[in-house]
Amino acid sequence: MSAGNHKQAGEERTGSRSQSEVNRRLKYISLAVLVVQNASLILSIRYVRTLPGDRFFATSAVVMAEVLKVLTCTLIILIEKRCSVKETALFLVDSIVFQYKDTLKLAVPSLIYTLQNNLQYIAISNLPAATFQVTYQLKILTTALFSVLMLRKSLSKVQWVSLLLLFAGVAIVQVQQEGGKESSLSNSSSQNYTVGLVAVVISCLSSGFAGVYFEKILKGSAASVWMRNVQLGLFGMALGMLGLWWNDGTAIAERGFLFGYTGMVWCVIFNQAFGGLLVAVVVKYADNILKGFATSFSIIVSTVASIHLFGFHVDLLFTVGAGLVIGAVYMYSLPKAPGGSSSPSASSSSSSASSALPRTNGDQEMEAFLPKPPRLLTS
């Protein structure tokens, strides 16, 4: 009997070590995916928007990304319904049409996210990738402030200090940029630093407000993350088409919707469409500390890549400013002391609402669809 108990205890220890190893691997994979997605989207947009020759229409790229997102989420819902087209169609009609009040609630965040996606193209077209990556972390500040104002959430002292450091770091980077801008910026009449800076600041404001508003209106919603993205995407397509017609309608009628599209442009669109969805899946296996570390590391990756790809110059002021931002992002993601109030998570993806979604009962459908690690870490 004693030998049997020892054997069982040994098997449990072996199983526990195996589970721990799997969980550790998933966390490392999550870290790599988050870093690659954060850095690659910004670098690739910067690359395709600064290439010589005909430029693609950014408004058409935003619409195409929404189309791909809706198709992908619909396909996932179809798989969840065991490939029953009829059941999937009935589910979509019921969720989108018959529950139209819930669907209409997503019109406001969808409008803001569509605006944000267009502003990102404008900002990255006019700012060095590293500068944009650092400045865009102001979305943490805006999300935190909107969460305090709209959701009555409280922040720890460490988080308030991190927000001050974040603001100081971004300000130092802007001072550095005014003193010595990227050579390509000064030589190119098509790039305007002020326009880029205004675009990224408005994008941060819209990102913070949309994420918090989204959380507020969907508290307790039973909709799955995939259905939410279908609803958002439908509004996004409609609003994106309206912006396309307003801004580039005549040019697109003359040259075509896919004018200027190359293989690299399609990579950018796929990254923007699937990046947010991928992050939504990945964060199921990551905690806030890991996401904060990934964001900080992606700033370093973007800076190093910008030096080699775009001739970006790093001086002492940029190093100090970026260092403050990296430290602030990590500090903000640290867990609060026991007994503290929950704080907002501001690590939403640039191109998608998925990572800003609150955790609801509907997320159980997503967990049922995804392979689970032995111990699941949620954001």
C-alpha positions in Angstrom: 0.0 0.0 0.0 2.8 2.4 1.0 4.7 1.6 -2.3 1.5 2.4 -4.2 1.2 5.8 -2.5 4.8 6.6 -3.2 4.3 5.7 -6.8 1.2 7.9 -7.1 3.0 10.8 -5.4 5.9 10.4 -7.8 3.5 10.5 -10.8 1.8 13.6 -9.4 5.2 15.4 -9.0 6.2 14.4 -12.6 2.8 15.6 -13.9 3.2 18.9 -12.0 6.7 19.5 -13.5 5.3 18.7 -16.9 2.5 21.2 -16.5 4.9 23.8 -15.3 7.1 23.3 -18.3 4.2 23.6 -20.7 3.0 26.7 -19.0 6.5 28.3 -19.1 6.8 27.5 -22.8 3.4 29.1 -23.5 4.4 32.2 -21.7 7.6 32.5 -23.7 5.7 31.9 -27.0 3.2 34.6 -25.8 6.0 37.0 -25.2 7.5 36.4 -28.6 4.2 36.8 -30.4 3.3 40.1 -28.6 6.8 41.6 -29.3 6.7 40.6 -33.0 3.1 41.9 -33.5 3.8 45.2 -31.7 7.0 46.0 -33.5 6.3 44.5 -37.0 3.0 46.4 -37.6 4.6 49.8 -37.0 7.8 49.0 -38.8 6.0 47.5 -41.8 3.5 50.4 -42.1 6.5 52.9 -41.9 8.3 50.9 -44.6 5.4 50.8 -47.1 4.4 54.4 -46.5 7.9 55.7 -47.2 8.7 53.7 -50.3 9.2 55.7 -53.5 6.5 55.4 -56.2 2.7 55.2 -56.0 1.2 55.0 -52.5 -1.7 52.8 -51.7 -4.8 54.4 -50.2 -4.7 54.1 -46.4 -8.5 54.3 -46.2 -8.8 51.2 -48.5 -6.3 49.3 -46.3 -8.4 50.1 -43.2 -11.6 48.8 -44.9 -9.8 45.7 -46.2 -8.5 44.9 -42.7 -12.1 45.1 -41.3 -13.3 42.8 -44.1 -10.7 40.2 -43.3 -11.4 40.4 -39.6 -15.1 39.9 -40.1 -14.5 36.9 -42.4 -12.1 35.3 -40.0 -14.3 35.7 -36.9 -17.3 34.4 -38.9 -15.2 31.3 -39.9 -14.3 30.7 -36.3 -18.0 31.0 -35.2 -18.8 28.5 -38.0 -16.2 26.1 -36.6 -17.6 26.6 -33.1 -21.0 25.6 -34.5 -19.5 22.4 -35.9 -19.5 23.7 -39.5 -23.3 24.0 -39.5 -24.0 26.9 -42.0 -27.7 27.1 -41.0 -27.0 27.3 -37.3 -24.2 29.8 -37.8 -26.5 32.0 -40.0 -29.3 31.9 -37.5 -26.9 32.7 -34.7 -25.5 35.7 -36.6 -28.9 37.0 -37.5 -30.1 36.7 -34.0 -27.1 38.4 -32.5 -26.8 41.2 -35.0 -30.4 41.9 -36.2 -32.8 40.7 -33.5 -30.6 42.0 -30.7 -30.0 45.2 -32.6 -29.9 47.3 -29.4 -26.7 45.5 -28.3 -25.3 45.8 -31.8 -26.0 49.5 -32.0 -24.0 50.0 -28.7 -20.9 49.1 -30.7 -21.4 51.9 -33.2 -19.5 54.4 -31.1 -16.4 52.4 -30.3 -16.4 51.1 -33.9 -16.4 54.7 -35.2 -13.5 55.6 -32.8 -11.5 52.5 -33.7 -11.9 53.3 -37.4 -10.7 56.8 -36.9 -7.8 55.5 -34.8 -6.7 53.0 -37.5 -6.7 55.8 -40.1 -4.8 58.1 -37.8 -2.2 55.4 -37.2 -1.4 55.4 -41.0 -1.1 59.2 -40.9 1.1 59.3 -37.8 3.5 56.5 -38.9 3.7 58.1 -42.4 5.0 61.3 -40.8 6.9 60.1 -37.7 10.0 57.8 -37.3 8.8 54.3 -36.3 10.7 54.5 -33.0 9.3 57.9 -32.1 5.8 56.7 -32.9 6.3 53.6 -30.8 7.4 55.6 -27.8 4.8 58.4 -28.2 1.9 55.9 -28.7 2.4 54.6 -25.2 0.5 57.7 -24.1 -2.6 55.4 -24.7 -1.7 53.9 -21.3 -2.1 57.4 -19.7 -5.4 58.1 -21.5 -6.9 54.7 -20.8 -6.0 55.1 -17.1 -7.5 58.6 -16.9 -10.7 57.6 -18.7 -11.0 54.5 -16.4 -10.7 56.7 -13.3 -13.3 59.2 -14.7 -15.8 56.8 -16.3 -15.5 53.6 -14.4 -14.4 55.0 -11.0 -11.4 52.8 -10.9 -8.5 53.5 -8.6 -4.8 53.4 -9.3 -2.0 52.5 -7.0 0.7 55.0 -6.0 3.2 53.1 -8.2 0.9 53.4 -11.2 0.4 57.1 -10.7 4.2 57.5 -10.6 4.6 55.4 -13.7 2.1 57.6 -15.5 4.1 60.7 -14.6 7.3 59.0 -15.8 5.5 58.0 -19.0 4.5 61.6 -19.7 8.0 62.8 -18.9 9.6 60.2 -21.2 7.3 61.1 -24.1 7.9 64.8 -23.6 11.7 64.3 -23.6 11.5 62.3 -26.9 9.5 65.1 -28.5 12.1 67.7 -27.4 14.8 65.5 -28.9 12.8 65.2 -32.2 12.4 69.0 -32.4 16.1 69.4 -32.0 17.1 66.9 -34.6 14.6 65.1 -36.7 15.1 62.0 -38.8 17.0 62.9 -41.9 14.3 61.5 -44.2 11.8 63.7 -42.5 13.7 66.9 -43.1 14.4 66.0 -46.7 10.9 64.9 -47.7 8.2 67.4 -48.4 5.6 64.7 -48.1 6.2 64.2 -44.4 5.2 66.6 -41.7 6.3 66.0 -38.1 3.5 68.2 -36.6 0.8 66.4 -38.5 2.2 63.0 -37.3 2.4 64.2 -33.7 -1.2 65.5 -33.7 -2.4 62.3 -35.3 -0.7 60.0 -32.7 -2.0 62.2 -29.8 -5.6 62.0 -31.1 -5.1 58.3 -31.7 -4.0 57.8 -28.1 -7.1 59.8 -26.8 -9.4 57.8 -29.0 -7.8 54.5 -28.0 -8.2 55.3 -24.3 -11.8 56.4 -24.6 -12.9 53.6 -26.9 -11.4 50.9 -24.7 -13.0 52.2 -21.5 -16.4 52.9 -23.2 -16.3 49.4 -24.7 -15.7 47.9 -21.3 -18.5 50.0 -19.7 -21.2 49.1 -22.2 -20.3 45.5 -22.5 -20.0 44.7 -18.8 -21.9 41.4 -18.2 -22.5 40.8 -22.0 -22.9 37.2 -23.0 -21.5 37.7 -26.5 -18.3 35.9 -27.4 -15.2 37.8 -28.4 -15.6 36.6 -31.9 -19.2 37.9 -32.2 -18.1 41.2 -30.7 -15.5 41.5 -33.4 -18.0 40.7 -36.2 -20.3 43.4 -34.9 -17.4 45.9 -34.6 -16.2 44.9 -38.1 -19.5 45.4 -39.8 -19.7 49.0 -38.4 -16.0 49.4 -39.2 -16.5 48.5 -42.8 -19.5 50.8 -43.2 -17.7 53.7 -41.5 -14.5 53.0 -43.3 -16.2 53.0 -46.7 -17.8 56.4 -45.8 -14.3 57.8 -44.9 -12.9 56.3 -48.1 -15.6 57.9 -50.2 -15.1 61.3 -48.4 -11.3 61.4 -48.5 -10.3 59.4 -51.6 -13.5 58.7 -53.5 -12.5 60.5 -56.7 -9.0 59.0 -56.8 -10.2 55.5 -56.1 -12.9 55.7 -58.7 -10.1 56.7 -61.2 -7.4 54.3 -60.1 -9.1 51.4 -58.3 -9.6 50.2 -54.8 -6.5 48.1 -54.8 -4.2 50.7 -56.4 -0.7 50.6 -55.1 -1.1 47.2 -53.4 2.0 45.1 -53.3 2.9 41.9 -51.4 4.3 44.0 -48.5 1.1 46.1 -48.4 -1.0 42.9 -48.1 1.3 41.8 -45.2 0.6 45.0 -43.4 -3.2 44.6 -43.9 -3.1 40.9 -42.7 -1.0 42.0 -39.7 -3.5 44.8 -38.8 -6.5 42.5 -39.3 -5.2 39.4 -37.5 -2.8 41.0 -35.1 -5.5 42.2 -32.7 -7.3 38.8 -32.9 -4.0 37.0 -32.3 -3.2 39.1 -29.3 -6.7 38.4 -27.9 -5.8 34.7 -28.1 -2.3 35.1 -26.8 -3.2 37.2 -23.7 -5.2 34.2 -22.4 -1.8 32.7 -21.6 -0.1 35.9 -20.5 -0.4 38.2 -17.5 -0.1 42.0 -17.3 3.6 41.9 -16.3 4.3 39.8 -19.5 2.3 42.2 -21.7 4.1 45.2 -20.1 7.5 43.6 -20.7 6.5 42.7 -24.3 5.5 46.3 -25.0 8.8 47.6 -23.5 10.8 45.1 -25.5 9.0 46.0 -28.7 10.1 49.7 -28.3 13.7 48.5 -28.2 13.1 46.3 -31.3 11.5 49.1 -33.2 14.4 51.5 -32.3 17.1 49.1 -33.3 15.3 48.2 -36.6 14.7 51.9 -37.3 18.4 52.6 -37.0 19.2 50.0 -39.7 16.1 50.4 -41.9 15.5 54.2 -41.9 18.8 55.7 -40.7 17.2 56.8 -37.4 19.6 58.6 -35.1 19.6 57.8 -31.4 21.1 60.4 -29.0 21.2 60.9 -25.3 17.8 62.6 -25.0 16.0 59.9 -27.0 17.7 57.2 -24.9 16.6 58.9 -21.6 13.1 59.5 -22.8 12.6 56.0 -24.2 14.1 54.5 -21.1 11.6 56.4 -18.9 8.8 55.1 -21.1 10.0 51.5 -21.0 10.3 51.7 -17.2 6.9 53.3 -16.8 5.2 50.7 -19.0 6.7 47.9 -16.9 5.9 49.7 -13.6 2.3 50.2 -14.6 1.8 46.5 -15.4 3.0 45.4 -11.9 0.3 43.9 -9.7 -1.2 46.0 -7.0 -0.7 45.3 -3.4 -3.2 42.9 -1.8 -6.5 44.6 -1.1 -6.1 47.2 -3.8 -8.7 48.1 -6.3 -8.5 46.8 -9.8 -6.9 49.0 -12.3 -7.4 49.4 -16.0 -5.4 47.4 -18.4 -4.2 49.7 -21.2 -2.4 47.2 -23.4 -4.9 47.2 -26.2 -3.7 46.3 -29.7 -3.2 49.4 -32.3 -5.4 48.0 -34.9 -8.0 46.1 -32.9 -10.6 46.3 -30.1 -10.0 42.7 -29.2 -7.3 43.3 -26.6 -9.4 46.0 -24.9 -12.4 43.7 -24.3 -13.5 43.1 -20.8 -13.7 39.5 -19.6 -17.3 38.3 -19.7 -19.2 35.1 -19.7 -19.0 35.0 -23.5 -15.2 34.4 -23.2 -16.0 30.9 -22.0 -16.9 30.1 -25.6 -13.4 31.3 -26.7 -11.7 29.2 -24.0 -13.7 26.2 -25.1 -12.5 26.7 -28.6 -8.9 27.3 -27.7 -6.4 24.6 -26.4 -5.9 25.3 -22.7 -2.7 25.1 -20.8 -2.9 23.3 -17.5 -3.0 26.6 -15.7 -4.6 29.6 -17.5 -3.5 33.1 -16.8 -5.9 35.8 -17.8 -5.4 39.5 -18.2 
